[in-house]
Amino acid sequence: MRSILVCDDQTDVLDALGFLLKGAGFRTELVTSPDQALAAVKQARPALVLTDMNFTRDTTSGAEGLALLEALRNLPEAPPVVVMTAWGEVELAVEAMRRGAADFVQKPWDNARLLVSLERCIQEARAERWEMDTARRVQQRLLAPERRVLGDLEYCATFEPAQEVGGDYHDLFELPDGSFAFVLADVSGKGMAAALLMANLQALFHAQEADVRRRPAELLRRINAHFHASTAPEHYCTLFYAVYEGGTLRYINCGHPAAQLVRASGEEHSLDATERPIGLFKDWTGREISTALLPGDRLVVVSDGYTESDVADDDRTRIEIHYRDTGATITLQ
């Protein structure tokens, strides 16, 4: 049975809504305060929340209701929220819609119209959830497999988007002669918009010939030209791209957080940015750096979801690549 949480400080309103919703086939939970509502949603995960906007007697600002709405919308898998307002609170209802409410009803309500609104919001939320689940599955298929064994190479990866989908992109490319290339990119933005840009970036990398992938500067010049031409001016991505061949690592760091190369001796080297981010400017030259990557060395590359406290809710990606014959390890986080 579908469940609806109703929050209102007036018991007669709760009784009326409880009776109406039960008769329409809904299971209801009735609470009288925003704190109770938030706790109940975390525990029971209702299909929808129907809430008043004012709870403290003689107040009409709606601040309590807006705060509850904000808290509910920030929950994982947040339920749709329908707000109730008095006839003279149209501006408050508009503000609630701007902050993410699915709909609003005015008191006193029309029973039939209220039920239609609740049913519509529940169905739309289900459709949106299905679309996001589909998008998440599609994005997972665009990324490199979580585990791959290539001769002496073992590849392991995890991807943790801040939302259902995200803008981090990682990939591993096999090249002739047993060499390989890898990329860790972080597209600007979050959520679905970032995921679409990430898909565009992934397609650009996969459209390039294997011979071009072994030449970082030429590859990224092509990627930059296409990405710049196909995205809005405010969109860009930082990335770390490297080719490993016979003990040599050739890389370009495009505005990405500095990679850390830890030698077997414990000596540390910072592989700082060598170029501007991809997509910001039409003209992009590309400058690659070479360094040795020897048995026992460890390379760490991170996205800013790991390194910056003010983006703690950003996407996080971790890749580990082990050379079982030499003991050298490359770790991307």
N, C-alpha and C positions, 0 to 999 in steps of 0.2 A: 504494500500500500504506500502511495506517495505521502510524504510527510511535509508539513508546513509549520514553521516556528512563527508564532505570533507574539509580538512584544508591544505592550501598551500598559500604562500605569492605571488605567481605569478598568476595574473589574467587570463593569457592565458591558464595556466594549469587548473585552476578552470573552465573556460568556456568549455574546451575540455572534462573534466571529467563530468561536469554537463550535457552536451549534450549526451554523451555516456550512462550515467546511466539512464537518463530520457527515452532514446530510449529502454533501457532494462527493463523498468517497475519499476524503483526505484524512490522514492521521495527523493530529495536531498536538503541539506542545505550547503551553501558554506561560509566558513570563512577564514580569512587571518592570524590569529595569534593563538598561543596556549591558550591565555587567553580567546579569543572568543570561541574557541573550547570547553574548559572546561565548560564555562557558558552555551553553547548551549546543551551540553550533559546532564547537570543537569536539564535543563528545558524540553528538548524534548525527551530524552531517545531514541536515534536512535538505529536501529538494528545493526549498525556497524559504526566504525570510520575509514576513510581512510586519513592518514596524512603524510605529508612530514616530514623530520627529521631536516632540516635546514631552518631557517626563517630570521635570520639576514644576510644581504647581505655580501658576501665574507667570510662566515664562513662555515666550513665543518665538525666540530667536532660532530655534532648531539646532543649536550648537551640539546638544547631546545626540540628536539623531544623526547629524553629519559625522560626528566622531565615531559613532557606532558603524555607520556605513563605511567609513574609511578603514576601520579595523576589520570589518568583515571582508572587504574587497582585497585586503592584504593577506588573507588566509590562503593556504594551498587549496586548490580546487574550490574556490569560493562559490557559495550558492548565489543565485540571483536574488536581488533585494528589491522589493516593492515597498515604497514608502507611503504613509498616510498623512495627509495634511488637511487643515481646515480650509473652508472656502476662501478665506482672505490671505492664504499663504502660497499663492501661485509662484512668487519669486523664490520662495524656499524650495518648492518642488522642482523648479527649473535648476536650481543649484544642486539639488540632490541628483538629478539626472546627469548633470555635467560631471559629477564625481563618481558616476558609475551605477546609479540605480537603474534597474531594468524598466521600471514604470512607476507611476504614482496614481493614487486614488484620493478623492476628496471626501471628507466627512461632512455630512452623513453619506454613506456610499449606497450605490445601487447594487443589490445582490447579484443580479445576472451579469452586470458589467464587470463587477469585481471578479467573479468566477472565470469569466472569459479572459480577463487580463492575467490572472494567476496561471491558468492553463497555458496560455500563449508563452508566458515567460519561462515556464518549466520546459516546454517543448523547444524553445529557442536555445535554452542553456544546454539541453541534451544534444542538440544539433551542433552547437559550438564545441562542446566537449568531444564529440565524434570527429569533427574536423581537426581539432588540435591533436588528438591521438593519431589520426592519419598523418598529419604533418610531422609528428615526432617519429613515426615509423619510417616515413620517407627520408627524413634527415639522417636517421641512423644508417640507412642503406647507402647514403652518399659518402659516409665516412669510411676510413679504412677499417678492416675487420679488427675485432678486439684482440685477436690472437692469431699470429701467423708464424710458421717456421719456414725459413728460406735457407736451406743448407745449414751453415753454422750460425745463422741469424735467427733469433727469437724476438718476435714483436708482440708487445702487449699494450693495450690502450684502454683508457676509460674517459668518458665524456660526461660532464655534469652541467647541463644547462641551468641557468638561474630560473628559467621558466620552462614550459613544456618543450620549447625549441629555443635555439640560441644562435650566436654568431661566431663561435669558435669553429675552426676548420683544421683538421690534421689529416695528413696523408703520407703514404710511403710508396715510392716508385722504384720498381726494379729496373736496372739499367744493364746494358751489355757488360760482359766480363765480370759479372758478380758484384759490380758496384751498385750503389743505390742513392736515392735522393729522398729527402723528407722535408715537410713543411709544417709549421704551426702558425696559423693566422688568426687574427682577432678582428672581426668586422665591427665597425661602429654601430652602436645601437644595441637594442635588446629585443627579445621576443620574435614575433613573426617577421617584422621588417628586417631584422638582422639575419634571420634564417633564410630569407629570400636572397639577400645579398651574399650570404655564404654559399648558397646553391649556385649563384652566378659565378662566384670565384672558383668553386670546385669544377664547374664546367669549363672554365677558361684553362685551368691546369690540365685537365684531361684532354683538351683539344690540341695540345702541343705534342709534337713528335718526341720520341724517346731521345733522339740525338740532341734536341734543344734542351731537354730537361737536365742534361749534364753540363750545360753552360748557364749558370745562374743569372749573369748579367743580361744575356740575350733573352732568356726566358721571361724574366721579370719586366724587361722593357715591353715585351709583347703583352704581358698580363696588365701592366699599367695602362697601356694605350687603350685596350678594350674595356677595362674596368672604368677608366675615366670617361670614356665615350658613352657608356651604357648606364651610368648612375648619376644621381643628382649631385650638385657641387659639394654638399655637406657630407657626402658619404665617402668613406675611405676605409682602409684596413692596414693594420700593422702586421708584419709577418717576419718569421725567421726561416730562411730557405738554405739548405746545405746539400752538397754532394760529397759523398765519401768514396774515395778511390785509393786503394792500396796504402792506407795509413795516413792519407792527407784529407783534411776537411776543408772544402772551399765553400764559403758561406757569404750571404748578404743579410744584414739585419736592417729591415725597413721600419725604423721607428719603434721597434718592439722592445720590451724590457730586455736588458742585457742578459745574455746567456752566460753561464758560469762554467768554465772548463777547469776541472780539478785534476791535476796530474797525479800519477801513481805515488809521487813523492809527497803529496799533500799541497804542493804549490798551486795557487789559484790564479786564473786569468779571467778577466771580464771581457766578453765579446760584445762590445757596445754597438749601438746603432751606427751603420755605415751609410745609410741612405734615408731619404724621406719616405713617409708612408705611401702605400700604393693608392692611386686614385685621386690624390689631392691636386696634382698638377699634370698638365698634358705632357710636358717635357720631363723626362726622367732618364738619367744616364746610366746609373748602375755601377757600383764599385764593389767587387768581391774581394774577400780576404782569405788567405790560406793559412792553415795551421796544422800541425801534426796531431793526430789522434792515435795514440799508441796503447798497447795492452796495459790495462790497469787504470787508464784515464777515465774520467767521468764528465759528461757534458750535461748540463741542466738548462733547459729552456722553459720559460714560464709565460703564461698570459697574465694580464693585470688582475684577473680574479684572484690570483694567489699573492700578488705583491703589494697591492694598494688597499689600505683599510677602508677608504671611502667608496670602494666598489666591491665590498665583500659579498654582495648579492650578484656579482657578475658570473659569467660562465667559467667553468674550470675544466681543463683538459690535462690528462696525464698519459704519457706514452713512455714505455720502457723498451729499449732495444738492447739485447745482450748478444755479444759475440762469444759463443760458447767455446770456440777454439783458442781465443786470446785472452778472454776475461775482460775485455774492454766493454764498457757499458755506456749507452747514451740514454739519458732520461729526459723526457719532455713533460712538463707539468702545466 
